[in-house]
Amino acid sequence: MKKKIIPYGRHFIDQHDINEVVKTLKSGSITQGPTIEIFENKIKKLVKCRYAVAVSSCTAGMHIALLACGFKANNTLLTSPISFVSTANVSKFCNGKVKFADINLDDINIDPKKVKQQFKKNKIDAIISVHFAGKASKVKDIRKIIGKKTILIEDAAHAFGAKNEDGSMVGSCKHSDATVFSFHPVKSIACGEGGVVTTNSKEIYKNLLRLRSHGINKLDDNFIIKKQAYTNSLKNPWYYEMRQLGFHYRMTEIQASLGISQLSKLNRFIVKRRKIAKYYYNYIKKNNKKLNFTLAQNVDYNLSSNHLFIIKINLKKIKKSRAQIMRELLKKNIQTQVHYIPIPMHPFYRNSERINLDSYANAKIYYDACLSIPIFYELSQKQQNFILSSLEKIIN
């Protein structure tokens, strides 16, 4: 019988999750119902922010977060070169420009010193700071550098359940205008697809509500064309107004019901991921002298959501390529991944932004050596030992 592949990441679904989704399917309301608001309220309470808006994906959330904060055509977004392409793409969706600030090799997050350099050289209208692999970036330091007028958004796709260095929850928006989470299946909790935007600004919140639903907010917007809105001083029951150009970025009731059920297990998920990460860490530190790989990030595992666990391979010393190592691991049913190809290396950005790759030396150093190894809720210690021993044999 063929052994199952150990994936680099995987969601966990139990009977309670299934029951809650079935309950929603039988309820008669599977979109634009009450469950989404319940989900949003639970997230607000968890991260301690004033407002939360559920959306169809993290990418959708970053797109409308930029617009809701006032980002316009020809404005410039600054972000990290080490992220999924959507972090930069959302500026292009707004007909904006993109620039990158190199990472710090210590935590693989955007380097505030490089941010400062970019601000001296260029007009930057917004920053999306990525919390890479679940490690919170230095948003407080970045806010001090850029001041209050520049838009600051946290890409927390990897960091639901993570904490900042001061102990506050990522998503509290203490120093940012908005934070965006992902509920893709390999993330801290799964909704299938989906995300949420958190903010403490009522104006941004109301913009988000309109932007996620075709530019329409039926809840509490004041009507502009009063003659059409009212008959004999009573609101016409069919009436609504499109106030701006918006999108169809709504989450469904089905996704929200799964999200609520998953939220009840978030602490369990985070504790287990922390345990797995610490086990990997202790093994690598203990055997550091005999291994040809080491840790890619300096992380406080008690603060990180530990979405990814990444090693750096000494490819110059060994006589194998990373591709060969990945193929040999897959033969042992161990799936690995590379997170990420630096965004400036993609043809679209090399051509459209006229990028000089030498400006992102740290991103290139990291990319050339990194490998993400399995971390997910159901990963056993026996599987971890198998992964580590296989890595040692193949790489050494």
N, C-alpha and C positions, 0 to 999 in steps of 0.2 A: 504493500500500500504506500502510495506516494506521500511523503511528509508535507505538511502544510508550510507554506512560506511564512517566515517571521517578517512582517512588513515594518517599514521605518516608523509608521504611525497608523493608528486604527481607532475608530470610535468604539464605545461600549454601550450596548442597548440591553436593557433588562425587561422583564415582564411588565413592570410598572410603566415604563416608557410606552410600551405597546398598548397597554390598557388606556392610557391617557389619550393617545392618538386615536384609538378606536372610539373612545367616548366623544371626541370632537367630531369625528366623521359621522357619528350617529346623531349629533346635536342639531343638525340642520343649518349650522353656520360654519362654513369652512374658510371664509375670507371676510375681512373688514368687520369682524365681530368683537366681542368683549375680551377674548383671550389675549390678544396682542397687548392691550392696555395693562392687563394683569402682569404679563411678562415684563413689560417696560417698568412697571412699578417695583417689581422685585429686583430688577437690575439697579434702579435708582437707589433702593434701600441698601443693596449690597455694596456698591461703590461709593455711596454717599455723595451723590450729585443731585442737582435740582430737577433735571429733565433727561428723559431718554426716549429715543425714537427708533423703533424697530424698522429694519429695511431688508431688502431681498438679498443683499450681499455686503461684505465689507467694502468692496470696490464701489458699489452704489453709495454706501455711506460716506466714503471719502470724497466722492464726486459732489454730492449735495452739501457736505460739510464745507467744502471750499466755497461753493456758491453762496451758501447761507451766511458765511463769514464775510462776504463782500469781494471775493476774488473775481476778477473780470478778464475779458479778452486782452491779450498782450501783456498781462501781468506775469511775473516770474516766480515759480515755485523752486525752493531749495529743498533737497532731500538726500537721503543716504544712497550710495551706489549699491549697497548690499541689502536688497529687498526683492520681493516679487515685482514684476514690471508694473503692476496696477498702481503702485504707490506714485510712480511718476506719470503714468498714463492719465490719471484724473486731471492733471493740469492741461493736457492736450485736449481732453473732452471739453474743457472750458475755453479752448483756443488760446491757451497760455503757453509760456516757455518753461523750460526745465533746466536747472543747474544742480550740480551735486557737490557735496562737501565730503571729503574722505572720512573713513572710519578710524576709530581708535582700536589698535590691535589687542588691547586689553579686554574689551567687552564686545567688540564688533559692532558697536553702535556709532552713530554719527558723532564726530569729534567736535566739541564746542569751540576749540581753538581754530579748527578749519572753518566753522560757521562764521566766526569773527572775521577771518581773512576774506571770506566771500562777501560779507557785508561791507567791508572796506572797498572792495573792488567793483561790486555790482549793486544795482537796485533790486532788492529782494522784497517781494510783496507777501510771501507766505512760506512757512516751513512745515513740512510733515516730518516729524521725528519718529523713527521706527524703533519699537521696543523689540529688538532682534532676539529670537529664540525664547522670549519670555522675560528677558532681562530689561528692566526699565531703563530708558535712556535718560540723560541728564537734562530733563525738561526745565527744571528750575534755573540751571546755569544758562541754558539757551534763552530763556525769557529775559534774564538780566542783560544779555548781550544785545538782543534785538529790540527791547523796549515793548511797550504795550500796543503800539499801533500796528505792528506786523502780525499777521495771522499766524497762529501756532496751533497745529493739529497733531494729535498723537495717533500714529498708526499702531494700534494695540492688537492687531490681528493675532499675534502670538501670545498676548499677555493678559488674557482674561483670567482673573484670580491672582494676578501678580500684585506686588506692592512696590511703591517707591522707596528710596533710601530713608525717608523720614517716617516710614511705616504706613503712610496713607495708601489707599487703594488706587491702582491704576484705573483711570476712568472718573476719578473725583474732580478732574479738571482744575486743580488748585492753581496751576500755572499756565494752562492752555485754554484756548477758546472751545475746543471740542476734542473728544476721544472717540475712536472708531474701533469696534471689536468685530471679530469673525466667528461664526458658528459652523464653519465648514467641518466635515466629519473628523479630520485629524486634529482639530483644535481642542481647547479645554473642555468645552461641552459642544454637543452636536445638535443642529436643527435640520440637518440635510444640507441646506444652504441657508444663508441668512447672516445678518449682522445687526448691530445697534450703534447709534451715535449718542453719546452723552454730552451734556453741556450745562453750564450754570447761567446762561444768558437766555432770558425770555424771548428776546428778539431773534436770536439764532434758532431757538426752539420752534417758533412760529414759522420761520422761513423753512425749516426742515420739514415740518408737517405739510406745507404746501408743495415743496419741491418733490417729495416722495410720491405725491399723488396728483400729477398732471397740473400743478400750480393751483390746486383747489384745497381749501380748508373749510370743511362744512361745520367744524366744531364751534369756533368762537371768533372768526373774523367778522369785523363790521362790514356790511355791504356798502359798495360804492354807488351803485345805481339804485337808489331807494325806490323809485317809481316802479321798477320791475320786481323788486324784492318783496313789496308789501301790497296787500289789498285791504282797504279800510283799517289800516294800522296793524294788521296781522300779517305775520310772515307767510309768504306763499310756500306751501309744503314741498313743492318740487324744486324750489329755487336754490341755486348755488352760483358762485362766480369764480371764473378762472382769473386769478390776479397776476400771474406771471407764467412764464414757460416752465413747466415741470416735467416729471418723468413718471413712469410706472415702476416704482421701486418698493412696492409694498410687500411686507411679509404676510404669509397666510396664517390662518388660525391653526392649521395642522402643524406648521413649523413652530409656532409659538407654544402650542400644547406640549410638543416634544421638548422645547427649550425649558419650560417650567419644570417638567419632570426631571430633566438633566440637571437643572440648577440645584435640586435637592441633593444631588450627589457630588456637587462641585468640590466640597471640602475633601471628600474621599478621593476624588480624582487627583487633586493637587497634592495631597499627602503622599499618595502612591508614586506620583511622578517625582516628587522630591526624594523619596526613598530610593528609587531606581537611579536617579542622577547621582546621589551620594555614593551608591554602591560602585557605579562606574568610576567616579572620582577617586575613591579610596583605592581601587584596584590599580588604576593608572599611576597614581602617586606612589603607591607601594612598590610597583614594578618599573618605575620610570627609567632606571638605568639600563634595563635590558630591552626596553621597547623602542621601536622606531616610530612611535606615534605618541602624541601628548594631547592635552586639553586645548581646545580652541578658544575658550572663553574663561575669564576670571569672573565667577558668578557666586553670589550668595544664594544658595539653593533654597533658603528659607524665604527669600523675597521673590525669586523668579517663579513663573508658572511652569518652567521647565518644559516648554513646548517641544524643543529640539535638544538633542545631545550631540555635540559636534566634536570630532577629533581633528587634529592636524597631523598629517603623515609626512615623515621625512623622506620625500620622494627623491631627493638628490642622493641620499645615502643608499637606498635600496635599488634593485635592478628591475623594478616593475612600475608600470604606469598605474594611475588611479583607475582607469577604465578596466585594466586587467584585474586589479584587486576587487573591484565591484563585481566583475563577472565570476571570479573564483568564489566570492562570498555567496553569490546567487546560486551557484552549484551546490552550496551547502544549505540552500533555502533561507538565506539571510539577505533581505532587501536593504539596500542603503540608498542614499540620495545626496545630491550636492545642493546646498542652499547658500547662495544662489549664484548664477552667472551674473557678474556685475552689470547693472542696467546700462551703463554707458558702453558696454561691449556689444550690445545688440545692434544689428544693422540700422534699425529705425533711428536710434538715438545717435549713433555715430554719424549718420548722414544728416539728420535734421538739426542737430545741435552743434555740429562741427566740434566734436569733443576730442580733446587731447588726453589719451589714456594715462599719460605720465602724471597727470594731476591726481590720480587715484591709486597711488603706489601701494598703500596699505590694503585697499580692497583687492588689488591684484595679488599681493602676497598671500592674503587670506584665501582667496578663491583657488589659487594654485595648489593648496595643501589640504583643504577642508573635506570632511566626509561626515555626513549625518548618519548615526547608527540608531537602531530601533529604540524607541521609548514610547510606551503607551500603557494604559491602565492595567491590562491583563498580562503584561509581560512578566514572566516568572523569573525568580533568581536562577533557576536551572537554565533557562533560556539565555539569561545574561551571561552566565558562565560559559555557555556554548559560544555565544557571540564573541566574547573577549578572548577565549582560547583560539577560536578560528581566526580572529584578527591577528593575534600574536603569531600563529603559524604561517599565515599567508603573507603578512607584512615583513616578518623577521626572516 
